Amino acid sequence: MRGTPPDESMVTGARIGPIFVVMGQRARVVGPGRAGTSFATALAAAGWHVEPLVGRSDPVDRAARDVDLVIIATPDVAIAEVAAAIDPVDGTAVLHLSGALGPQPVARHRRHGVLHPLVALPDGERGADRLVGAWFGLAADGDPVAERIVADLRGHVVHVDDQHWTRYHAAAVIAANHLVALLGQAERVGASVGLPLDALMGLASGSLCDVGEIGPAAALTGPVSRGDLGTVQRHLDALPHDERDAYRALSEQAARLLPDPNPEPDTPVPDLETST
């Protein structure tokens, strides 16, 4: 994968605020859920003419007619079926939004690609706002219209080779879903001693800001960063049994960030896997 800034030279039109308006481009979005509504709203704000959203009960065979772009915003399991049902039109690009599948599900269309947003889209309004300035995963050999959309949204591009989509998606899941799961664990453990999640969010937010500014290794604090394995062991002893595996695994991941996992040559580092 390689990250590149958007190519503003690909954009034709007037500039309004932070978004470039594209003149005369027509798009149709298949899938009226959170992702589809977010993209329809964001593209309309960027100057695209967006046709009415195509829902589950609507025919899709003519979706590529009379538009420059079709975005398939369905669940992953339906993308290939929807793409196969759309009659190909040589001048129309067909993109999907999944970060897990690569371009193959839409490859029957001459112009095709992937447009995966690296942001959560909780609903149409907030999702549209988040798409502006976001990072997007694009197929390395995908249609250039995907680059144009990212430029219109003032976003950033990372190009993904066909063989790397699964690992790319795993990284995205770790950064988003696993982070949420981790905060769920912090909420459970904190609640057991009267510590609310709100009281922990400042710690979490500050750590995320530090990671963005100085990187994970420099941002690491806490007992593992100090080599204080005695505190780690006491934490493990105090935690409920069903919380220990996750704490142990993340302590091991934290240790991987250290420049030297054994800063004291005469003091062996205990194997956290055997700590109970």
N, C-alpha and C positions, 0 to 999 in steps of 0.2 A: 504494500500500500504506500501511496505517496500523497502528501498533503500539498495543495496549491491554493493560492488565493483566487477568487473569482476573476475572470477576464472581462473587464468592463468594456473592452472594445467590441464584444459580441452583442452588446445591448444597443438597440435602436429605439429612440424615443426621447421623451422629455423626462426630466427629473423632478419628482415631487417629494420633498422631505428626504428621508433616507432611502427611498425606493425609486427605481427607474421604472417609468411607464413604457410598456411595449405596445406599439401601435398596431392594431389590426390582427393580433393573434387571438385565436379562438381555441378554447379548451373545453373538454367534457370529462367529468369525474364520475367513475363508476364506483358506487359505494358511498351511501350517505351517512356513514358513521362518523366517529370523532376525527379520524385521519382525513377522510374525504371532505368533510365539512371544513376542517382547518385549511386544507390546501385550496379548496374552492374560494374561501374567504380571502386567503392571502394572495392568491393569483388575481382575484378581482381588484383588490386594493393596489396591486402592482400594475394594473392597466390591462390585464387580459380580459377578453370577453368570455365569461364562463357560462356555458349552457346549464340548464337545470340538472341537478344531480340525478344519476340513474340508480334506481333502487332495485331491490331483489325481485320485485314483481314486474319490472320493466324489461322489454326486449333489449338485448345488447348487440344484436347482429349488425345494426347500422350505426353503432356508437362512433366509429371512425369517420363517418361521412360528414363533410362540411365543417370539419374542425382541423386544426393543425396538430392537436395534441389530445391524447386520451391518457388519463391517469387511472390505473386500476388500484382502488383503495379498499379492497376486500380483505378478509382474513387470508392468511398464507395458503390454507388448504384449498381455497377457491380460485386463486390467481390463474393457474394453468387452464382451468375449465372456462373461466371468463375470457381469457385471451384467445382460446380456441373458438369461442362462440362469436367473437368479433370478426366481421368480414374485413380482411386486410385492404387498406387503401395506401397506395404507394407514397403519397405525400404526407401521410399522417403518422406521427410518432406515437408509439404505445409504450408507456412506462409503468412499472409497478413500484410500490413503496416498501416492499419487504427487504430487510437486511440479511435474511437467512438463505435466500434462494438463488441469488445471482440472476443473470439475464435469460437463462434458458426457458423459463415459462412463457416469455413473450417473444421468443426468437422467430416464430413463424411470421411476424410482421417485419417488413424490410427495415423500417426505422424502429428501433426498440432500445430499451435500456432500463436502468434502475435509478430510482430517486429516493434514497433512504434517509429520512431525517434523524439526526442524532439528538433528538429532544423528545420529551414526553408530550403527548397531545391529549390533555385531559378532556377538552371539549372544543367546539369549533372556534369560539372567540379567543380563549387563552391559547389554544393551539396555533391559531393564525398569528398571534403576536409573537409566539416563540419561534415560529419559522423564520421570521425576519432576523438576519444575522446569525442563523444557526449553521452548524456543520452538517454536511450531507455526504453520504457514501454513494458514489456513482460507479457504474461499470466502466472499467478502464477502456473498453472498446465500444461503449454505448453511444447512442445518438447525441450529437452536440446540443440538442434542445435542452437536455438535462443541465448542461453547464449554463445555458442561457437563463433557465429558471432560477438557478442558484444566484447568478449575478443579479437578476431582477429583485431577489429577496435579500440582497446584500449579504449573502452567506459565504461559506467557505467549503472547499471541496477536498475530499480524500478519495483518490481513485483506487478501486479494488480489483485486482486480477481475478479471473474466474475461479481459480483454485483456492482462493483465500477467503471466500465469503463466509464459510462456516466459522473460521477462527475470528474474522472481523466481527461477526454477530456475537460470538462468545464474549469478546471484549466489551461490547456494548451492553450485554446482559449483566456482566460483572459490575460495570460502572453504574447501571441504573437499578436493575431488579435486586441484585445481591446487596447493594447499598441499602435499599429499602428493607430487605430482610434483616440486615445487621442492625438497623435502627429499631426494628421490631424486637430484636433480642434485648437491646439497651432499654427499651420501654418495659419489657417484662421484668428484667432484673431490677431496674430502678423502682418499679411499682411495688415490688416485694418489700422495699424498705421505705416507702412513702416518697420516692423521688419521681416527680412527674416528667414526662417526655419534654415538656416545654423547657424545663430546667437544663436539659441535656442538649437542646438544639443549638444553643450558643457555642458549645464545644464542637459540635458536628459542623456547624457553618464555618467557624473559624478554621477548622482543620481543612475543609474543602477549599477555602480561600488560600490557605498556605500552600496546599498542593498545586493550585493553579499558578501561584506566583513563584514558588521556589522548587517545586517538584516533590514527589513522595518521600524520597530519602531524606532530604533536608527538613521536611515538615514533620517527620516522625518524632513524637515525644512519648513519655510514659516509661514504665518499668523496663520494657524490652530494649528501648533505646539506650537506657543506662546500664544494661546488663544486670538488672536487679531481678534475678530469677527467683529469689526468695519470695518477693511480692507476687510474682506470677503464680507460684505454687500456692500461696495463701488464697489468692483469688480462686484458683481451681478447687481448693478444699471447701471454700465458702459457697460456691455456686451449686445450684441444684444439678443433679446428675445429667438431666437432659439439656443443660446449657453448657456443659464442659467441653464437648467435642468441638463446638463452634469456636469457643474461646481459645482452646488449644490450637486449632488450625490457624486462626488468625494471628496468634502469637508467633507461630512458626513463619507465617507470611511476613509479619513485621520484622522478624530476625533476618529475612532475606534482604531487607533494605539496608542493613548495617554494613559499613565498609569493611569491618573485620568482625566476624561473628564470635571471635575469642580474643578480646583485647588484652586479657591477662593470661600470658602464656602458661603460668603455673596453675591456673584455675580452669579445669575442664568445664565446658558448657553442658549441662544436663540435657538429655534427649527429652524434649517436651512431649513426645508421643508416649513416653512411659510414665509421665507424671499423672497422678490420680488425685 
